[in-house]
Amino acid sequence: MQPTPDEYAKLNIQSVEQGCASVIGLRAQPGAKTSAVAGVWNGLLKICVRAAARDGAANEELLAVLARTLGQPASRLILLTGARSRQKRVRLPLSPQELRARLERARVPDKS
């Protein structure tokens, strides 16, 4: 089942820098079978990555998956919090409206 725009409204996205950038809450699942955006989970964007949670490998892969999904270079995404946690916050150079629009275009499934 594909999510509706209302489900994306549940994502924890904060506007920063006068609306020119966003901070989004993520839920990481390291050691998964495949690397992909897996949906919306408790207000967080869930991303599965194959890499194990060792030496920052899972964080690097998580940022790469998110960047690819949103059509942004990974170098423009900044991990703000959660380097050693499954719950993270990432800064993106997109307005909250553009971030939601790109996620909707990517057709992320809902895993609530």
N, C-alpha and C positions, 0 to 999 in steps of 0.2 A: 504494500500500500504506500503510495507516494504522499508526502506531507503536504498540508495546505499552508498558505501564507500565515495563517493563525498560529501554526506550530512553530514557525520561525520567529514569531513575535515572542515566544517563550524563551528564546535564547538570551543568555546573559551577555549583552553587548552594550558597552559604555562608549559614549561619544567623548573624544578628547581633541585637544588642539582646535577649538572652535568648530568642531564637526568635520575636520579634514582627515581625521584618523579615528580608529576604533580600538577598543580593548575587548577581546572576546574570551569567555571562559571555556576551557576545554577539559575533556575527560580522556586520558590516554589509556590504551590497552596494549602494553608491550607484549611481545612474544606471540602475536596473533598469527593465524595461517596466512593472511594476506594483509597488505597495507592499503588502507582506504578510509575515507570518511564513512562512518557507520551510522550516523543519524544524530538525533537529539536525545539526550539523556539528562533528566532532572535540570533542565535549563542550560546544560552545557553541550557543546558540540563534541560528539564522541568520535575519536579517531583511533583506529587500530593500526598497529605497526608490527612488522615482523621482527624487528631488532629487539634484542633483550635490553632490559633497563640496566646497562653497564656502561660506564665511561662516557655517558652522554649520547650514545649511539641511538637510543630510542627517541631522544629529544630532537636530534638532527633529522631523523627520518620523519618524525611527526611534523616538523616545520616544512619539510620538503613536500609531504603529502598535502598539507594545507595550502601551500603556495601553488602547487600544481592545480589543485581544485579551483582556486580563486584566480588563476592566471596572473600571478605575481611572482617576481623573483624571490627565492627563499631568503636572500640577503636583506630584503626589506621588512621581514617579519622579525619581531624581537620578543624573545621569551622573557617576560617580566617576573613571573613567580612560578614556583612549582618545579624547579629543576630536578628535585628528588621526590616528587609526588605525582600521583596519577592526575590530580586536579591542577590545572595550569591556567595562566593568563598570558595572552599573547597580544602585542600591539601590531596593528595592521595599518598600512597607509591608504585606507578606504573609509569613506563615511559609513555610518551604520546602515543607511539605506542602500548604498552600493554593495556592502557586504552581504546583506540579506538577499538582494537581487541576484548576486553571483551564486550564492548557495542554492537559491531556487532554480536557477538555470542548470546547476550541476545535478539537480534532482536527488538530493540526499535523502535516503530512507529514514523514517522515524523509528527509534528503538525504545520508546518510553515504556 
